[in-house]
Amino acid sequence: MRRAVCPGSYDPATNGHLDIIERAAALFDEVVVAVLINKKKQGLFTIDERLDMLRKVTQGLPNVRVDSWHGLLVDYCREHDIAAIAKGLRSVSDFDYELQMAQMNRELSGVETLLMSNNPAYSFLSSSLVKEVATYGGDVTDMVPPIVHERLKAKLAEQS
């Protein structure tokens, strides 16, 4: 079975993330969307909230499952018999960083990284920008899946 992992913080998941997940699901027998836990970062959404939203937005993809992990991604790959990491690239600066990570991951474990160019419609999207725009009342309806949009509005309303 060909397995890949799509790692990220997904705080929150955007349509750009979903595009990469869907495309990876078409290439692999199983795709794990892994919410990587960084205890040094305080996210807007809890890990459980992110996992719940991701499960909802990927429910139509039968070969996708959602999980979380704290530690090195290559250790997760080894533990779950995953041979590939699938990531999206928005820009040249993404490429520089992701190439270095891909080379390090391959050196550490032999895990390959598939770097997929993002759909140009989503090339400007990042979770950070979506949160910032939404915080100031901007319309992010077309930037995130509907369930994420609802939860984002509710979360920001709680904080006001």
C-alpha positions in Angstrom: 0.0 0.0 0.0 1.3 3.4 -1.0 1.0 5.8 1.9 1.7 9.5 2.3 1.4 12.1 5.0 0.3 15.7 4.5 1.7 17.5 7.6 0.9 20.9 8.9 -0.4 23.0 11.7 -3.8 23.5 9.9 -4.7 26.5 12.2 -7.0 26.7 10.4 -7.2 24.5 7.3 -7.6 26.5 4.1 -8.8 25.7 0.6 -5.2 25.5 -0.4 -4.5 22.8 2.2 -7.6 20.9 1.0 -6.5 21.1 -2.6 -3.1 19.5 -1.8 -4.9 16.8 0.4 -7.3 16.0 -2.5 -4.6 15.7 -5.0 -2.4 13.6 -2.8 -5.4 11.3 -2.2 -5.7 10.7 -5.9 -2.0 9.6 -6.0 -1.7 7.4 -2.9 -3.7 4.5 -1.5 -3.8 6.2 1.9 -3.1 9.8 3.0 -2.7 10.8 6.6 -3.4 14.4 7.3 -1.1 15.0 10.3 -1.6 18.0 12.6 1.8 18.6 13.9 1.9 19.7 17.5 4.3 22.5 18.3 4.1 23.2 22.1 6.0 26.4 21.6 3.2 27.9 19.5 -0.2 29.0 20.8 -2.7 28.3 18.0 -6.1 29.9 17.6 -7.7 26.5 17.5 -6.9 23.6 19.9 -5.5 20.4 18.4 -8.8 18.7 18.9 -10.7 21.4 17.1 -8.3 21.2 14.2 -8.7 17.4 14.0 -12.4 17.7 14.1 -12.6 20.3 11.3 -10.1 18.3 9.2 -12.2 15.1 9.6 -15.3 17.0 8.5 -13.7 18.6 5.4 -12.1 15.3 4.3 -15.0 13.0 5.1 -15.7 12.6 1.3 -12.2 11.2 0.8 -12.4 7.6 1.8 -8.6 7.0 1.7 -7.8 10.0 4.0 -7.5 9.8 7.7 -6.6 12.5 10.2 -4.1 12.2 13.1 -1.8 14.4 15.2 1.8 14.0 16.2 4.4 15.7 18.4 8.0 15.1 17.4 9.9 14.5 14.2 7.7 13.8 11.2 10.1 11.1 10.0 9.5 9.2 13.3 5.8 9.3 12.6 6.4 8.0 9.1 8.6 5.2 10.4 6.0 4.3 13.1 3.2 4.2 10.6 5.0 2.7 7.6 4.6 5.9 5.5 7.1 6.3 2.6 6.2 9.8 1.4 5.5 13.3 2.6 3.2 15.4 0.3 3.5 19.2 0.7 2.3 22.2 -1.3 4.5 25.0 -2.6 3.2 28.5 -3.0 6.3 30.4 -3.8 10.1 30.3 -4.3 10.6 30.9 -0.6 8.5 27.9 0.2 10.7 25.9 -2.2 13.9 26.9 -0.5 12.7 25.8 2.9 10.9 22.7 1.8 13.8 21.5 -0.3 16.1 21.7 2.8 13.5 19.8 4.9 13.0 17.2 2.2 16.7 16.6 2.0 17.0 16.4 5.8 14.0 14.0 6.0 15.5 11.7 3.4 18.9 11.7 5.1 17.3 10.9 8.4 14.9 8.1 7.3 14.8 7.6 3.6 11.3 9.1 3.4 10.7 10.9 0.1 9.0 14.2 -0.2 6.6 15.1 -3.0 6.5 18.9 -3.5 3.3 19.8 -5.3 2.8 23.3 -6.8 -0.3 24.9 -5.4 -3.3 25.7 -7.5 -2.6 29.4 -8.5 -6.1 30.3 -7.1 -4.7 29.5 -3.7 -1.1 30.7 -4.0 -1.6 33.6 -1.7 -3.3 31.7 1.1 -1.8 30.9 4.4 -3.5 30.1 7.7 -1.8 33.2 9.3 -3.2 35.5 6.7 -6.7 34.0 6.8 -6.7 34.5 10.6 -5.4 38.1 10.4 -8.0 39.1 7.7 -10.8 37.4 9.6 -9.8 39.1 12.9 -10.2 42.5 11.2 -13.6 41.6 9.7 -12.4 40.7 6.2 -14.4 38.2 4.2 -12.5 34.9 4.0 -15.6 32.8 2.9 -13.9 31.7 -0.3 -10.5 30.9 1.3 -11.6 28.2 3.7 -14.0 25.3 3.7 -17.5 26.2 5.0 -17.2 24.4 8.3 -13.9 26.1 8.9 -15.4 29.5 8.1 -18.2 28.9 10.6 -15.8 27.8 13.4 -13.4 30.7 12.6 -16.2 33.3 13.0 -17.4 31.7 16.2 -13.9 31.5 17.7 -13.1 35.1 16.9 -16.5 36.2 18.3 -15.6 34.3 21.6 -12.4 36.3 21.8 -14.0 39.7 21.3 
